């Protein structure tokens, strides 16, 4: 795919319930001159103290085979409002505001969520706590370093996470922020669902931000998404059955 054919548009999304907040993001469109009603879109979510263009986010937005929207959470980078470390539920609400806006204005249906660290937890909370009418179009979630924050009830993933959504978890074995074993805890929950699948990918030498590995992260997400499209995903360790190169 020729990424130069994409159209990049900066959007300012008014917050539905807080007039003091505007969420700023970047819309990447594959076929900008074609109707967007009913078209699939990916939401790309940054982590704590990050923004929409750091790490692999911008590169991923340009490489995905579907339209995408990456934005700054409330109080981050270009988005207005006050940012607070412990208010991940507010980030989940930001996702809801953005999803509603993209559907109302363009007709987009959220198909994929890609979250790094705090962004992955916000995506999980949105999927677990918001009405099915808002989340039922989602087929896939990829999470880079699931993060734990005090006061956030992440146990809802066991009881409320939609059974039909496929999940990819990538976690660096050199992560000094979130213990790598946390990914196993989430795998136990995600892997118990059906028909949705879960793949766990431990990345050797990767730190919390996958420093210097943006291309590998993007390539892995693309490969996983292509397998999702072909209905080839099976629950287990990533690349189960594939002999590694020595």
Secondary structure, DSSP 8 states (H G I E B T S, - for coil): --GGG-EEEEEEEE-SS-TT-EEEEEEEESSTTS--TT-EEEEEE--TT--TTSTTHHHHHHH-SSEEEEE--TTSTTS-S---TT-HHHHHHHHHHHHHHHHHHH--EEEEEEEETHHHHHHHHHHHHS-HHHHTT--EEEEES----TT--TTHHHHHS-TT-EEEEEEETT-SSS-TTHHHHHHHHHTT-SSS-EEEEEETT--TT-TT-HHHHHHHHHHHHHHHHTT---SEETTTT-----
